[in-house]
Structures are given as structure tokens and as C-alpha cells.
Amino acid sequence: MRLDHFRESAIMAFDTVRTNKLRSGLTILGVSVGVITVMLMVSIIQGLNRSFAQQLEAIGSNIVFITKFDSSFGRQPNQEERMRADLSLAEAEALGAELRNIVGVSPIQRTISETVRYREKQSDTPILIGATRHYEEVHSQFVERGRFITEADLRSRANIVVLGKDVVKALFPNEEPLGKEVKIGGRPFQVVGVMGDLGSIFGQSRDNSVFIPLTTFQKYWRDIPYPQMVFIIVVRPVDRSYVTSVTDETSDILRRVRGVPFGEPDNFYISSQDALLDIYNQLTGATYLVLTAISAVALMIGGIGVMNIMLVSVTERTKEIGIRKAVGATQNVILSQFLIEAVVLTGIGGLIGLVVGLVSSWLINAYSPLPAYVPLWTVFVGIGVSALVGIVFGIFPAWKAAKLDPIEALSFE
């Protein structure tokens, strides 16, 4: 197709839009709504994926978790899993002694919430975590003031506590917490440290936590059932490249320590950040399918509008088509002319939808709890989708125009 022919067809398309403002506006609106839907769908899902990956990265991209069974995303354990022996501090110590290429091993035991009091002030929501001295280096979370749990605290099962910043704000708004005595579940604990900023993960603040020696935790809170209490062993390889080898070594050591016979399945569960991310991507993939169906409906409505205006345009310009054919225009020329008009029409709607979608995504990211992220390829998807709608729904009107008999077209009133 020659460039001048393309330019002429594009000018005709703009003339059609300008001549039939209301009709064209409604058609453009239908396409714009479809493109906006696609843009918002992609930006929100991409934003959630990116946010999830960043939060996993904040924990550490080279973290390995060992639990009694797979408890991810609300999965309920079966009878065999519930009857398994709990993980223990001794097993964590065995891993720490035998694993190679690791920063450390951090067993933790936690409850969802526990009451912490200081005089007349009280905080009812802190997560109580029983930890060891390796917690800081494994989780990359360090005290800001004071000290963390020591080996001596673990051996003596000392009643000492390290507070997260949210708890400090609630209990000590105007005084220094170090050296003060707080009560956790009615038991006295001396504050020996304050954690630095930990941020949040999956919408939950990590600063709303209190840390006590793991042995002290097991002394006072050993009878709390799952899921109110969980025991996790966290292993941090020295580098991401060692995650697979450390995972394999961990499995071998735990099978031996826990007495799992050869050929029998593991009676524990090992996961990594990559596994969690894969599961999350599978969940968002299902959401993609639902939102894609919604977007397809919106685009179909816009496409029907395009087909409608193009059929009307063919009817209105029947005599013009007859004249063009009489002076030598081929079927391909007529077909391409009307296809270009349809693509230009949907292209205008696509550009409007693209701009509105980008602005809407920015507003969602700035003023709502939903993270929205628009990757560069989304822009090309929006433009491509609008052009595709023009081609798919413009092909029938264009074919109808190309097939008109010139004699009948010239005599059309």
C-alpha cells in the first residue's frame, strides 16, 4: 500500500469522526473503556506481584524455611501431618553444626498476639517471638538500642525482652524503655533492647513484635496449639546460588535426625522464597484469567460499536464507493481503506484509554492501599489491543464495501 493512499484513508477516518461526533464519540468511548480495563487489570496485578517480590526480597532472597508441614496460604494439614513430631531446638542446632555455606540457622517460635503491659499502658496485638542469638544475622533485622538475645539468656531461660518500635510507641511514648520492666501475659520481663525499623510484610507490620529467648518462650507458652503458635527453622545460605544445595543438605540432615526410613516421604516441609513466589504467581494467574474475561467483554462492546459505525459509514458512502470502483479502485484498495478507518477510530479510543489508564494507575498507587505498576510493555499492549479491535470488528464492514457492485453502488439512493 502506498503512503499517500494510507494518508488519504486516515484523513477520511478523521473526517468521519469529525462529521459524526456523537456516534464516533460513543464508539471511541467503548474502545477506551476496554483499554482502560486492560490497563488497570495489568497494572494492579503487576503491582501486586512486584510488591510481593519486594517484600520477599526484604526478608531475604536466599532464605530457606523448615516447618512441620506446608501451611502456606491457609492450607489445612491432614491427619498424618498433624501427628508428626514437632520441630525442635535440637534439630536446629544439628543443622547449624552440619550445614555448609550458611550465614546461620534461626529457630523461631511465635504466637499471633500477646498482651504486653507497662504500668497503666497496654498493647494487645504484638506478635510474641521466641528467638535465638542468630536471629539478627539470619533475618537481617538488628537492634537499634541496647542488645539482642544472648547465649547466656538462652541457657538461663531469662525473662528479658527486645521490643519492636510500634510496641515502644504504645508503651513508652515519652520515656526510655531500656531497663524498664514490662509484663507479657502477666509475667515480668526486663527490656534490654529496641529493634530498628523492620517495615511491614504482606500488610502486617513487623515492628509490632516482641522478642524473648526461645527457651523462655518454651517455658511459658509450650502448650498453645497450632495455628496460634508455630515453630519455624530459618536457614540463610551465604548466597542465593547456594539455596538448592543447602535445601538438599537440610533434607538429608533432618531425615537422619528425625529417623525417617529410606524410601519414606519427609515428615517436615522445606520451602524457599522462589517457591512462595511461584505459588503467589499461580494465584494471581487465576485472577488474570477472570480479569481478562471482563476485559474481553468490555472490548467486545467497543468492537460492536466500531462495527456498527463502519456499517453505517459503508451505507452512507455507497455511491462514493461506486465512483471509486468505476475509476479503477480495486477490491483490496476499498478493503484497506475501510480497515484503516476502523483502526484509526479504535486507535483514538486506545490512546485515550491509555492516558486515562496510566493516570488511574498512578492515582491508585498514590492514594489507595493497592500497589499499581505499569510496565512499559503494557503501553504497547494497550495500543495493540485497540488496533486489533479495529481490524477484527472492521473486517466485515470493509469486506462488505469491497464486494459492492459498482453499477448498483452508483445507482444507490
N, C-alpha and C positions, 0 to 999 in steps of 0.2 A: 504494500500500500504506500502510495506517495505521501510525502509530508504535507503537501498542500491539500490533499484530499482529507487527511486526518484533521488538519486545522479547520477546514470548511465544515466538517461534521461536528467538531467541537463547538464552533460558533453557532451552528444550528441548534445544538443542545442547549446552550446558554440562552438563545432566543426563545426556545420552548419554555425554559424555566421562567424567564422574564415575562413572557406573554401570559402564562397561566400560573400566576404567583400562588394562589391558594391551593390549587391542585398539586403543583410541584412542591409547595411547602409541606403539605401533608405527606407526600411521598418521601421527601427528604427526611422528615421527622421520623417516619417509620424506620428508615435505614439507620438514622442517628441513634435511636433508642436501642436497636440491635447491637450496634458497635459499642455504645456506652455499656451495655450489659456485658459484652465480651471483655471490655477493658476492665471493668470493676471486678468481674469474676477472676480474671487472671491476676490483677494487682493484689487482691485480697489473699488469694491462695499463695501467690509468690511471697507476699509479705509474711504470711504465717509460716511458710517453710523457711524463709530467711531468718525470722525471729527465733524459730525453734532451733535452727542450726547454730545461731549465735549464742543462744542460751546453753546449748550443749557444749559449745566451744568454751564458754565461761567456766563450766565445770572442769573442762579439760578434754581435749580431743583424743587423748591417749589413756582414757580411764577404762578399767575393767571392773565390772560389778559381779559379785557372787552372792546369790540368795538361795534360800531353801527351795524355792520353786519360782516359776515365771509368774510374776504378779503384775506385769505391765498392762496398762490401760484397762484396769478393772477386771482382768481375767480372774475367775474364781478357781481355786485349786481343787483337784479331785481328791478322792479318799486316800489314794496312795500317797499323794503329795502332802496331805495334812498329817499323815502318820510318820513322815520322815523325821529323823533326828535333827534337832536344831543345829545350825552352825554354831561354832564355839570360839572363844578367845584362843584356846589351844590350837585350833586349826589355823587361825590367822597367824599365830606365832610360827607354826610349821611352814606356812607359805613365806613368811618374812625371812626365815632361816634358809630356805632352799631355793627360792626363785632367783634367777639371774636377770640382769638388765632391768632392774626396777628402781624407782625412787624410794618406794616404801609400801607397806601394807597397813591399811587403816580400817580396823573393825569398828563399826558404829552400831549402836542400838538406840532407837528413838521411840518416843510416844508422840502422838499427834498434838497434844496440848497438855499443859500442866499449870496449875496456879502458882504464881510467884508473888510474894508479898514483901513489902518493906514498910514497916510502921503502918500508917493508915492507907498507903497506896498499894494497888494490886493490879496485876496483869494476868488475865485468864487464858490468853491464847498462845503463849510461847511454846515452841516445839522443844521438848527436852531431849538432848542428845548425850548419850554416853560415849565418850571418845577416849583415844589413847594419845600419847605424845606425838605420834606420827601424823595426826590429823592435819596439822598445818601444812606440811610439805606435800602430802598426797593430794589434798584438796586445793592447794594454793590459796588458803584463807588464813590470815595471820592476825595476831593480836596487835592492837594499836597502842594500848597502855597496859602495864602490868605484865603478866606472864600467862602461858598456857599450862595445860596439864603436864605433869612430870611423871617419871617412872616411880618416884617416891610416893606420889599421890595415888598411883595405881596399886602399889604394894600395900599401902596403909588403908586403902579404901576411904580416902579423906573426903570430908564434906566441904569441898571447895567448888567454886563455880566461876565460869567465864561468861559474861553477858554479851548478847548482841546489842547493837546500838538502839534498836527500837525498844528493847526492854529497859535500857538505861534511860531513854527519854521518858518512858512511862513511870519509872520508879524513882529516878534521880534527876528531875528536871533542873534543879538548882544547886546540886552538890556533887562532890566527887564520890563515885561508888566504890573505889578500891578500898579494901579493908572493912567495908560495911558488912553487916550480917543480914541476909535475906532468908526467907522461908520458902522452900519449894515443897509443895504438898504437905505443908505443916512442919517440915524438918529444917533445922538451921544449917545454912551454908555460908561460908565466908567468900566474898567477892575478891578474886585475885587477878582478874584481867577483864579487859573490854576488847571485843573484836573490832577490826577495821570494817570499812564498808564492804558488805558482801553482795549487795544488789538483790535482785529477785530472779526467780526462775519459774517459768510456766505460770506467771501471775501471782506467785507466792513469795513474799519477802523472806530472804534468808537472814536478814538482820533481826527477825523476830524469833531468835533461838537462844537457848542457854545450854552451856556445855559443862558436864561434870565427868569425873573419871568413870570409865566403863565399869570398873569393878564396883564402884559406889552405886551406879545405876542398877547393876545386877543384885546388889544387896537389898535395895529398897523396892525396885519395880520389876522383880523377876516373874511375877505371876500374871502380868497383863496379857491377854490373848491377842492373837492376830485378828484384824489388821490394826488394832490400836497400838500395837508395838511390833516393830520389825527389827531384824538383825541383818546387817549387810556387811560384807567384807569388800573393801575397795582397794584395788591394786593399781598403782600408777607405773607403767613402764617408763624407761628413761626417754623414749622417743616413740612416735606413732608407728614407726616401722617395726617395732618390737611387739605390737599388740597381739598379733597372731601367735607368735612363738610363746609369749607369756601366757596367753589363754590356753594353749596346749599343755604347757608345763603345769599350770594351775590345775587343769583337769586331772592330769596324771597324779599329782601330789594328793589332791583331795580324794581321789578314788582309793589310793593306798591308805591314807589316814582314816577314811570313813569305812574302810573294809568292803568296798564294792567288788563283788566277784567278777572275774573275767567274763565278758560277753553280756553282762547285765547293764541296763541303762544307768546313767548318772543319777544319784539321789540328791542333786543340787543343780543349780542353774547359773550359767555364766553368760553375761551379755556385755556388749561394748557400746560406745556411742554410735558407731555405724549401724549396729543392729537396731537401736532405738530410732535412729533417723530413717532407716528402711521401713520400719513399722509405721512411723508417722507419715511417710510419703505414700504408703499404701492407703492409709485412712483418707488423706487429702485427695488421693487419686479417685476414690469413690465420690467425694464431693465434687471433683472436677466433672465427672460424668453427669451428675444431677444438674449442675450449673450450665454445662454445655447444652443439655436438653432445653433448659429455659432460654438460653441464648439463641438456640436454633429456632425456637418458636417466635421469638422477637424478630429475628432476621427474616423468617418466612413471612411474617406480617408485612415487614418492609418490602420484601420482594414481590408480594402480591400487589402492593401499591405501585411498584415500578412497572409490573406487567400491565396493570390497568391503565396507567398514564401513557404507556407506549402503544397500547392497542388503540386508545383514543387518538393518539398522535398519528398513527397509521391511517385511521379512518379520515381524520381531518385533512391529511395530506395525500389522499389517494390520487387526485388529479396531478399534483406535483410529481408523484412517483411515475405516473404515466408519461408525463412530459420528459422526465429524465431518461426513462427507458426508450422513448421514441428517438431521442437524440444520441443513443448509444450506450447508456449506462447498463452494465451487466448486473446479473443477479448478485454476484459477490460484492459489487460496489454498493448496491442498495442494502444488502445484508450487513456489511461492515458499517455503513453509515448509521443505521439504527442501533447496532450494538454499541458503537462509540457513544451515541447519545445516552443509552442506558447506563453505560459505565460512568460517563461524566455526571449524570444525575445522581447515581449512588456514590460516586466519588465525593461530591459536595457533601452529601449526608455523612459519609465516612469521616471526612475531615472535621466536620462539626462535632460528630460523636467522639472523635479522637481528642479534640481540645477539651470538650466537656468531661470526658473520662479521665484525662490527665489532671484537670483541676479538681475533680471529685475525689480522685485517689489521694491527691495532696491534702485535701481538707479532711478526709477520713484518717489519714496518718497523723495529721496535726491535732485534730480535735476529738478523736474517738479512741477507745482502747484497742481497736483493731489496727494491726500494722499493715500498711499497704505499700507495696513496692512495685514500680513499673519498670521492668527490664526493657532494654532497647528493642528486643525482638517483638515485644507487644505492639509497638508502633507499626511495625511492618505487617503484623497480623491484622491489625485494625484496617489498614489500607487495603491489604489483600482480600480480606473478607468482604469489604464494601465493593471492591471491583468484581469479586466472584459473584456476589448477589446480582450485580448489573448484567453479567454475562449469562448466568443461569436463567434469570427471570426475563431477560431481554431477548433471548434467542428465539422464542416463539413469535413475538410481535415482529422481530426483524425478518424471520423466515416468511411470515405471512406477507410482509411488504415486498420481499424479494420475489415471491411467487405470483404477485398480481399480474394479470394480463394487461399489457399496455393499452389495448383498444378499450377494454372495459374500464380501465382506470381513467382514461381520457373522457369517457362519456359519463363518469360518475358525477352526480349532483349532490 
